[in-house]
Amino acid sequence: MKPIVNDSCIGCGTCEAVCPEVFKMEDKDDRIIAVVQKADYKTNKDKVDEAITACPVQAISWE
């Protein structure tokens, strides 16, 4: 399983603050959005789950 970020991302940076091992804010098409980095998602599962819960627009889920 891999986390994914959908188009509703508002670029707030919460996911990166919670789990910087997996999420990074980047400028894409003149928008700052979260992108998923290559990482050991299994090891970081709890932090990814926390980022999913903390996302204010529910833009993150498991693939």
N, CA, C and O of each residue as an XYZ file, in Angstrom:
252
protein
N       0.830     -1.185      0.000
C       0.000      0.000      0.000
C       0.874      1.248      0.000
O       1.955      1.290      0.587
N       0.358      2.250     -0.680
C       1.080      3.524     -0.793
C       0.089      4.649     -0.514
O      -1.053      4.583     -0.969
N       0.502      5.684      0.225
C      -0.388      6.837      0.414
C      -0.476      7.630     -0.885
O       0.479      7.690     -1.660
N      -1.638      8.235     -1.107
C      -1.837      9.091     -2.263
C      -2.463     10.405     -1.812
O      -3.175     10.459     -0.809
N      -2.189     11.450     -2.561
C      -2.746     12.770     -2.290
C      -3.604     13.142     -3.496
O      -3.125     13.121     -4.630
N      -4.869     13.484     -3.255
C      -5.746     13.824     -4.376
C      -5.718     15.329     -4.672
O      -5.010     16.092     -4.014
N      -6.495     15.732     -5.663
C      -6.490     17.116     -6.145
C      -7.084     18.125     -5.170
O      -6.981     19.330     -5.400
N      -7.698     17.664     -4.094
C      -8.285     18.617     -3.142
C      -7.249     19.188     -2.167
O      -7.591     20.008     -1.315
N      -5.993     18.764     -2.285
C      -4.923     19.276     -1.421
C      -4.858     20.798     -1.514
O      -4.849     21.366     -2.606
N      -4.814     21.452     -0.346
C      -4.739     22.917     -0.294
C      -3.335     23.411      0.065
O      -3.115     24.616      0.187
N      -2.398     22.494      0.232
C      -1.017     22.880      0.498
C      -0.772     23.445      1.881
O       0.101     24.295      2.056
N      -1.525     22.991      2.861
C      -1.389     23.549      4.216
C      -0.112     23.089      4.922
O       0.362     23.760      5.839
N       0.449     21.950      4.502
C       1.694     21.464      5.083
C       1.538     20.603      6.319
O       2.537     20.190      6.909
N       0.323     20.324      6.723
C       0.104     19.503      7.919
C       0.708     18.117      7.759
O       1.359     17.619      8.678
N       0.507     17.494      6.621
C       1.027     16.141      6.412
C       2.552     16.111      6.498
O       3.127     15.188      7.075
N       3.200     17.116      5.926
C       4.661     17.182      5.991
C       5.131     17.398      7.425
O       6.155     16.848      7.831
N       4.398     18.187      8.187
C       4.758     18.414      9.585
C       4.622     17.135     10.403
O       5.430     16.870     11.293
N       3.600     16.347     10.099
C       3.341     15.104     10.840
C       4.278     13.989     10.393
O       4.780     13.227     11.220
N       4.514     13.891      9.088
C       5.294     12.771      8.553
C       6.209     13.225      7.417
O       5.945     12.923      6.253
N       7.280     13.946      7.744
C       8.182     14.446      6.703
C       8.943     13.348      5.966
O       9.526     13.593      4.909
N       8.937     12.139      6.522
C       9.595     11.015      5.854
C       8.855     10.629      4.573
O       9.451     10.067      3.654
N       7.555     10.931      4.513
C       6.725     10.503      3.389
C       6.211     11.683      2.558
O       6.154     11.592      1.332
N       5.839     12.783      3.210
C       5.207     13.903      2.500
C       6.136     15.104      2.408
O       6.879     15.413      3.339
N       6.074     15.775      1.259
C       6.864     16.987      1.039
C       6.005     17.959      0.236
O       5.289     17.567     -0.685
N       6.094     19.222      0.603
C       5.361     20.247     -0.136
C       6.199     20.650     -1.349
O       7.400     20.893     -1.235
N       5.547     20.716     -2.511
C       6.233     21.100     -3.739
C       5.343     22.013     -4.569
O       4.119     21.999     -4.443
N       5.979     22.798     -5.410
C       5.269     23.683     -6.335
C       4.967     22.889     -7.600
O       5.878     22.502     -8.332
N       3.689     22.649     -7.852
C       3.247     21.928     -9.047
C       2.195     22.767     -9.753
O       1.159     23.085     -9.170
N       2.450     23.121    -10.985
C       1.484     23.894    -11.777
C       1.036     25.149    -11.045
O      -0.157     25.444    -10.980
N       1.994     25.889    -10.492
C       1.724     27.153     -9.782
C       0.893     26.970     -8.524
O       0.243     27.915     -8.077
N       0.900     25.786     -7.946
C       0.219     25.504     -6.674
C       1.202     24.783     -5.769
O       1.997     23.967     -6.236
N       1.154     25.076     -4.501
C       1.929     24.313     -3.530
C       1.033     23.174     -3.064
O      -0.050     23.400     -2.524
N       1.497     21.952     -3.279
C       0.724     20.779     -2.873
C       1.649     19.742     -2.238
O       2.871     19.809     -2.376
N       1.050     18.800     -1.551
C       1.805     17.710     -0.951
C       2.053     16.633     -1.994
O       1.171     16.297     -2.784
N       3.251     16.103     -1.984
C       3.576     14.965     -2.835
C       4.141     13.858     -1.954
O       4.739     14.116     -0.909
N       3.942     12.638     -2.392
C       4.410     11.477     -1.648
C       5.821     11.137     -2.114
O       6.066     10.949     -3.306
N       6.736     11.062     -1.165
C       8.127     10.722     -1.445
C       8.299      9.207     -1.405
O       7.490      8.495     -0.811
N       9.346      8.732     -2.033
C       9.684      7.312     -1.905
C      10.156      7.089     -0.477
O      11.066      7.764      0.005
N       9.532      6.144      0.183
C       9.852      5.876      1.585
C       9.365      4.479      1.932
O       8.685      3.825      1.141
N       9.720      4.044      3.107
C       9.204      2.774      3.623
C       7.847      3.067      4.260
O       7.770      3.436      5.432
N       6.789      2.903      3.488
C       5.449      3.258      3.949
C       4.986      2.362      5.093
O       4.235      2.798      5.965
N       5.431      1.124      5.086
C       5.043      0.201      6.154
C       5.619      0.655      7.493
O       4.917      0.650      8.505
N       6.873      1.039      7.503
C       7.515      1.529      8.729
C       6.862      2.812      9.221
O       6.759      3.035     10.428
N       6.421      3.656      8.297
C       5.826      4.951      8.640
C       4.303      4.927      8.675
O       3.672      5.984      8.688
N       3.703      3.739      8.691
C       2.248      3.606      8.611
C       1.513      4.428      9.659
O       0.547      5.116      9.331
N       1.946      4.371     10.905
C       1.254      5.111     11.967
C       1.293      6.617     11.719
O       0.300      7.310     11.938
N       2.435      7.119     11.265
C       2.547      8.550     10.985
C       1.726      8.942      9.760
O       1.142     10.024      9.729
N       1.676      8.066      8.745
C       0.846      8.336      7.572
C      -0.622      8.361      7.984
O      -1.375      9.239      7.562
N      -1.025      7.399      8.806
C      -2.406      7.383      9.305
C      -2.728      8.664     10.074
O      -3.832      9.197      9.964
N      -1.773      9.149     10.843
C      -1.966     10.402     11.584
C      -2.112     11.586     10.614
O      -2.936     12.474     10.832
N      -1.312     11.589      9.552
C      -1.412     12.648      8.543
C      -2.757     12.585      7.829
O      -3.350     13.624      7.538
N      -3.243     11.390      7.546
C      -4.557     11.220      6.912
C      -5.632     11.826      7.802
O      -6.501     12.556      7.324
N      -5.574     11.527      9.086
C      -6.561     12.041     10.035
C      -6.446     13.555     10.186
O      -7.458     14.240     10.335
N      -5.231     14.081     10.149
C      -5.003     15.510     10.379
C      -5.297     16.384      9.161
O      -5.449     17.597      9.302
N      -5.379     15.799      7.986
C      -5.594     16.592      6.766
C      -6.955     17.291      6.833
O      -7.982     16.625      6.963
N      -6.973     18.626      6.746
C      -8.226     19.365      6.905
C      -9.211     19.196      5.739
O     -10.398     19.491      5.879
N      -8.716     18.721      4.591
C      -9.608     18.546      3.440
C      -9.694     17.095      2.981
O     -10.213     16.807      1.902
N      -9.189     16.194      3.795
C      -9.241     14.751      3.519
C      -8.681     14.427      2.138
O      -9.288     13.686      1.365
N      -7.516     14.991      1.844
C      -6.888     14.803      0.545
C      -5.972     13.582      0.486
O      -5.478     13.238     -0.587
N      -5.737     12.921      1.623
C      -4.790     11.800      1.668
C      -5.542     10.511      1.972
O      -6.454     10.480      2.799
N      -5.141      9.462      1.290
C      -5.712      8.141      1.560
C      -4.672      7.089      1.197
O      -3.615      7.403      0.651
N      -4.984      5.855      1.503
C      -4.144      4.733      1.083
C      -4.612      4.265     -0.278
O      -5.815      4.184     -0.526
N      -3.686      3.959     -1.157
C      -3.979      3.465     -2.505
C      -4.570      2.068     -2.423
O      -4.888      1.471     -3.451
